[in-house]
Amino acid sequence: MTTPVSGPGDGTDGPSIRPAERADLLAVVRIENESFAQPWPYDAFERFLDEPGFLVAVRGDREVAGYIVADVAQTFGRQLGHIKDIAVHPDHRGTGIGSALLSRAIAVLTARGADSVKLEVRRSNEGAKRLYRKFGFEPLRRVPNYYENDEDAIVMLRKLQ
């Protein structure tokens, strides 16, 4: 299923969100490499191809503008959703694509039975933390030295209905 994201006009010129396909992987890896100091390798994304929470935002003729990777796992008898990775191409940041991807992923995780969703974010990433708070995520705990450069992560959690 493809969901249009509102664009500058009537919504039809914005990107669409759909499940990731093998043909999207090179573009996803390019965005990953441009976005993170510790990027995931190609095969990490390949492992999530059949996961309903691996979504891409596509503009125009199949140009991948962003992606999100999320899944649901059984944890202590509960279904816990996990936003594992999200990024938007630098040319498309600030256009609502990240919000659209996050919204759609939360809907997928809810449909898959998750009762809450967690994610990790760099302590220094104020923009991402603002976005997550806007979606109802609250800081749960700090994980010291989570990232390769010894930066702490903030684990954030959102309870679902």
VENZIMO-V474908 format. One record per pair of residues at least 6 apart in sequence whose C-alpha atoms are under 7 Angstrom apart, sorted by the first residue. I is the first residue (numbers start at 0). GAP is how many residues later the second one is. If there is no record, write none. Layout:
[[I/GAP] [I/GAP]]
This chain:
[[0/17] [1/14] [1/15] [1/16] [2/13] [2/14] [2/15] [3/7] [3/8] [3/10] [3/11] [3/12] [3/13] [4/6] [4/9] [4/10] [4/11] [4/95] [5/6] [5/8] [6/6] [6/7] [7/6] [13/45] [14/42] [14/43] [14/44] [15/41] [15/42] [15/43] [16/38] [16/39] [16/40] [16/41] [17/37] [17/38] [17/39] [18/33] [18/35] [18/36] [18/37] [19/29] [19/34] [19/35] [19/36] [20/28] [23/40] [26/37] [27/39] [28/13] [30/56] [30/57] [30/58] [31/7] [31/8] [31/55] [32/6] [34/52] [47/6] [50/20] [51/56] [52/16] [52/17] [52/18] [52/52] [52/55] [52/56] [53/14] [53/15] [53/16] [54/12] [54/13] [54/14] [55/8] [55/10] [55/11] [55/12] [56/7] [56/8] [56/9] [56/10] [56/40] [57/6] [57/7] [58/6] [64/23] [64/24] [64/27] [65/21] [65/22] [65/23] [65/31] [66/19] [66/20] [66/21] [66/34] [67/17] [67/18] [67/19] [67/33] [68/14] [68/15] [68/16] [68/17] [69/12] [69/13] [69/14] [69/35] [70/10] [70/11] [70/12] [70/38] [71/7] [71/8] [71/9] [71/10] [71/37] [71/42] [72/6] [72/7] [72/8] [73/6] [78/34] [78/35] [78/36] [79/34] [79/35] [79/36] [79/37] [80/28] [80/33] [80/35] [80/36] [80/37] [81/35] [81/36] [81/37] [82/35] [82/36] [83/35] [87/9] [87/10] [114/44] [114/45] [114/46] [115/41] [115/42] [115/43] [115/44] [116/40] [116/41] [116/42] [117/37] [117/38] [117/39] [117/40] [118/36] [118/37] [118/38] [119/33] [119/34] [119/35] [119/36] [120/32] [120/33] [120/34] [121/29] [121/30] [121/31] [121/32] [122/29] [122/30] [122/31] [135/22] [136/19] [136/20] [136/21] [137/18] [137/19] [137/20] [138/15] [138/16] [138/17] [138/18] [139/15] [139/16] [139/17] [140/13] [140/14] [141/10] [141/11] [141/12] [141/13] [142/9] [142/10] [142/11] [143/7] [143/8] [143/9] [144/6] [144/7] [145/6] [145/7]]
